[in-house]
Amino acid sequence: MQDIKAMASELKKSQRELEMSSLEERNEALLKVADSLLRNREEILEMNKIDIANARLKGMKEGLVDRLYLNDERLVDIVDNIHSIVKLDDPIWNSSKVWTRPNGMTIAKMTVPIGVIGIIYESRPNVTVDAFSLAIKSGNTILLKGSSSSINTNTAIVKAIKSGLRDSSITENVVFFIEDERREVADEMMNLTGTLDLLIPRGGKELINYVVEHSKVPTLKTGEGNCHIFVDETADFKMAIDIIKNAKLQRVGVCNACETVLIHENIRTDFLPLLYEEIGDKVELRGCERVREIIPAKVAKESDWYEEYLDYILAVKVVDNLYDAIDHINKYGTKHSESIITNNLNNALVFQKRVDSSCVYVNASTRFSDGTEFGFGTEMGISTQKLHARGPVGLEQLVTYKYVIMGNGQIRK
């Protein structure tokens, strides 16, 4: 049985050394890890096959199996993300503001690492590499707790990460992976005050809510994505159809996939048949009465408007106007990603200002809510809270700051 408290203590010790390392040393360590992942790809992919087989035996939805699945192409993409992070500027020990007081003291606001970060996440093995890479680049050490469904894949990945670190000047003790699958381990992480500085839950609603409600360690809430697309009465129909297909069908098991489409009353008789023709045979449609008057759809219950399906299911609702669409999103949404399809600039601006969400789009797919797509290299997750970070969590969101004051013998009178 692993000693979680001892791991955290070792990470605290290693973080002090990591914070003093140079950008070149951290980048070199990341490149060595990238090489090691490719060198060990055969073992990683073999372990992933075991996890996939076990997931299907347990009846996991195919949308979630897709999140777990790795192949050579996906592994190369993961490694490419590391190279993208290496190219980014150093996020620590930067000053966003320097000023001099009348008494001659100079004050600088400097970015510094948060410290030791813990992440509890489900299924997706790419998170193991992404979280590690962002943490190390930003001078943080990291404690990883994946789910039982990806235990074999994650174990092989962390083994490769540590092998790469041993070829660098950075100690392998900047990262630990918890192999113990008991739920009590997560509870232990939530009580590691004094050693763990931040805890990030990434996964489904139950996991996120449990951690946020029970953790004594400060948390960063990420994840659940009940994302909407509103088709305004001025929308270009072809654009709207293309965006909906991309947002819903490209990968159904991800948090930035569209789960609900809202349609302006004035276009429902023209637009709904086109929507049904394009995706009616690909997803199960659940609609309100005004939708079902036009196209075949199952009855949408009140619970459907809250649902993050992560499956080939799409809720569809007709709304009277822009403001009804905004009210619906603000009531049922998870503050993740929302989009309006419109040719009316005023409606676009009203939507962007009034929708309470971390990412608000005009005429674009919600699938772009991603650290890589935002130019962050990758992400720890999508934060749906307002403090201290919101949206894709990249390097800039993994630092805090301190004030550094230079004096010349000043005393306060």
N, C-alpha and C positions, 0 to 999 in steps of 0.2 A: 504494500500500500504506500502510495506516495505521500510525502510530508509537504502539504500545500503551504503551510506557514514558512517552512524552511526555504521552499522555492521562492516565495515572495521576498524573504529576507535577502536571499542571494541576489535577486533581481534589483533590490534597492542598493546593494553594495555595487553591483556592476553598473548601475545607472550613473552613479557618481563618476565612474571612470569614463563611461561612454560620453557623458556631457562634455568632458574635457578633450575628447578626440577631435581630430581635424575633419573637415569635410572630405578631404581626400581619403582618409582612413575609412570613413563610413561608406563612401562610394565604392572603394575597393572591396570592402566586405560584401556589399550587395552584389557586385559583379562576380565575386567568387561563389556566392550562393546561387546566382543565376546559372553559372557553369555547372555547379554540382547538381542542380535540379535536372538539367539536360542529361548529365552523365548518368543519373539514376532514374531516368524516365521509365525504363523497362519495369523496374521494381514498383514504382509509383503506380503505373497503369495496371499492373497485375493485381496490386492491392485494391485498386479502384474497382476492378471487375468483381472482386469478392464482395465489396460493399454494395455494388449495384445488384448483384444476385440476391443478397440478403434483403435488400430493400424491396425487391419485387416479391420475394417470398412472404414478406410481411404485409403486402398489399399497398405499398406506398403509391400515391397518385403519380401518373406519368409526368405531370408537370413538375413535381418535386424530385422525381428520379432524374429528370433533366438537369436540375440544379446540382445534383450529386455527381453526374456523369463527367468523366474526363476522357479525352482521347489525345492523340499526339498534337493535333491542331490547338486544342484548348490549353494544353500544357505550354506550348510555344507562346500562346497569347499571354499566359500568366508570366512567363519569363520576360516577354516584351514589356510588360508593365513595370517590371523591375528596372529595365533599361530606361524607361520613361522617367521613373523616379530619380534615377541617377543624374539625369540631365537637368533636373530642377535645381533652383538656387537653394542655398543653405537657409533653412527656416529659423535657425537659432542664432542668438546673439546679434540680432539686427535691431536697429533703432528706428521707430516710426516717428519719434518726436524728441527733439533736444532743445532746451531753452535755458536761459540764464536769468536768475532772479536779481532784484536790485542789490541784494547783499553780496553778489558775486558768485554765489553757488551755481553750478551747472547741473541740471537734472536731465537724465536720459531715460526714456522708457525702452527697455530692452526685452526682446523675446527670449524665453528660456523653455526647456522641455517641461512637460507636465510632471514626468517622473516615471512611475511604474504603472503601466496600463494593463488592465485585465479585460479580456473579451470572451463572452459566452455566446456561442453561435451555433446555428443548425445547418446541417447538410453540406453546404457549399465549401469544398476543399480549397477553392481559390482564395477564400477569406484568410486561410492560414498564411499563405504567402503575402497577400496584400497587407494584412494587418502587421505582420512582421516587418515588411519592407518600409512601410510608412513610419512605424515606430522607431526603427533604427536610424533612418534618415533624419528624423526630428529629435534624436537624442534620448528617446524613451526606451525603456526595456518593456518586455511584454510577457504576460501569462495567458496562454491560450487554453480555452476549454471548448472543444468541439462536441458534436453530438455523437451518440453511439452509431448512428447510421453511416458516418464517415470515418470511423475510428481507424480502420486499416489504412486508408488513404492518407489521413492526416499524420499517422505515426510514421509512415514512409517519407512524407514530405518534410517533417521536422527532422528526421534523421538526415536527410539530404541537406537541409539548412545548416545544421550543426557541423556537418562535414565540410561545407563551404566555409563556415566561419573559422574552422581550425586552420584553414589555409590563409587566413587574414590576420591582421593585428588586433582585431576585435574579439574579445572572449566569447565563447559559445554560450556563456551563462547570461547573455542578454535576452535569451528566449527560453521559456520552458513550456512544455505541452503536457496537459493533464490527461493521462490515459484512463484514469479511474472514471467509470461511467455512472457512478452513483449520484443521485440528485443532491445528497448531502454535501458533495464537493462544491457545488454551486453556492449552497448556503454558507459554506466556510469562506469562499471567496468574498461573499457579500459582507463578511464580518472582519475583513483584513484591514481595518482602519489603522493608520500609522505606517503601513507598508505599501498598500495599494492606493494609488492616488486617484484613479479613475476607473470605473467599470462600465463597459459598453455591452449591452445585450443586443444581439442581432439575430432576428428570426421571427417567429410567429407571435401573434398577439398574446398568447398565454405566457410565453417565455418573457417577453418584454415587460408586461404588466407585473409579473411575479418579481422580477429583479428590481424594477423601479419602486415597487411597494415595500419590499423587504430589505433592500440593501442599506447598510450603514455607510458604505463607501459612496462618494458622489457618483452619479450615473449620467450617461449621455444616451438619451432614448433614440433609437434608430429603428427604421424598418417598415412596419406594416404600411402597405400601400393600397388603399382603396382609391384609385386614381380615376378621374373623370375626363371625358371629352364632351364639350358643349358645341353642337353644330348650330350656329346662329343663322337667322333668316337670310343673311347676306352671304353665306358661305359658298365657296366654289365646291360643288358637289363632288367632283372627281378628287380634288385635294382632300376633302373630308373623308371619303371612302378609303383613299390610300393611307391616310394617317391612322384611321381606325384599324385597318387591317394590320398595319405595322405595330401599333401600340398593343393590340390584343393578341395577335397570332405569332409574332416573331419568336417570343419565348413566353409562354403563359405562366410559368412558375416563378417569375421575378417580381420584385416589389414595385417596379415602375411600369408594369403592364396595366393597360386600361381595363377596369372592371365595370364601369357604367358609362353609357352614352346618353347624353341629354340632347333632345331635339326640339327646336323652336316650333311652336304650334303652327305657324304660317307655312312651314315647308313639309309637314309630316306626310301629307298625301303624295308628295313627289319624291321625298328623300327615302322614306322607309322602304318602299319596294326595291330601290337600288341597293340599300344596305342588305336587305334580305337576299337579294340575288347574289351578292358578293360573298357573304359570310354565313348565310342561313344553313348551309350544309356543313359548315366547319365548327360552329359553336352552338350550344344550347342557348336560345334566347329566352329571357324572362322579362316580360314587359308589363307596363301599366295598361289600363283599359283602353286608353287612346291609341296605344301602340297596337294592341290586339284587334282593334277595329280595322287595321290596315294590313297587318302581316300576321302569320301564324307565330305564336309565342306562348310559352307557359306563363301562368299568372305570377307576377312578381309580388312577393310578400313584403311586408315592411322590413323584415330582416335582410332581404336581398340588397336593400340600399346601403346597408352597413358592411356588406360582405366583401372580403378580399378572397376571391375564389381560388386563385392560383391554379386555374383549370380552364377547360374549354367551355366556359359559361360567361355570358355577357348580359348584364341588366340594361334595359333600355326604357327611357321615360320621356314623355312629351311634357314640355314646360311652356308656360304662357309667354314668357319673355326673358330677357337677359337677367333681370333681378331675381326672378324665380329660380333660374339656374344657379346663380350665385348663392342664394339662400339654401338650396338643396346641397350644394357642395360644402358649404360651411357647416351644415348640420350633420351630414353623413360622412364627410371625408375624413381622412387621417392626417391632413396637413402635409402630404407628401408631394404629389405632382398633379397639376390640373392644366387643361388646355382648352382654348377657345378657337374654333375655326370661323373666321369672319373676314369680310372685306370692309367692315366699318371700323375706322380708326378709333372713333370715340368709344365704341363698344369694347374694343380691345383694351383701351386704357382703363376703362371702368372695371373690366374683369381683372386686370392685373393689380389694380389698387385694392379692390374689395374682397378678392378671394384670399382667405387666410391659409396660405400654404407655403412650404419652403421653396417650391419651384412652380412658377406660373408661366405657361407658354401661350404664344399666339401663333397659330398656323404651323404647329410642329408637334411631333409625336412625344408623348411622355417618356418614351424609351431613352431619351437623351439624359434623363436624370441619373447620371453616372459619373463617378470621379474621373474616369478616363476620358469621357466625352467632354467634360468641363475643363480638361487640360491639367488635372491634378495628379496625373500619373495613374492613380487608382483611388480607392476610398476605403475607409473603415466601415462605411455604411452611409445611409441617408438620414440625417438628423431631422426629426419632425418636431423637435422642441424649439424654444426660442433662446435659451441660454445653455451653454455659452456659444454653441455653434448651431447653424441651421443649414440644411441642404447637404450635399456631398461633403463628407468629412475627409479632408486631405491634410497635407503637411501643415498648412497655416492654422488649421483648427486643432492641431495636436501640440500647440505651444501655448504657454501663458506668458506673463511678463512680470518684470520687476523694475523698480525705479533705482537707478544707479546715480548717486549724488557725489559730485566732486566739490570739495571745499578747500579753503585756505585759512583755516583757523577760525571760522565763523562760530559764534555762540549766539543763542537766542536770548534776547533781552525781554 
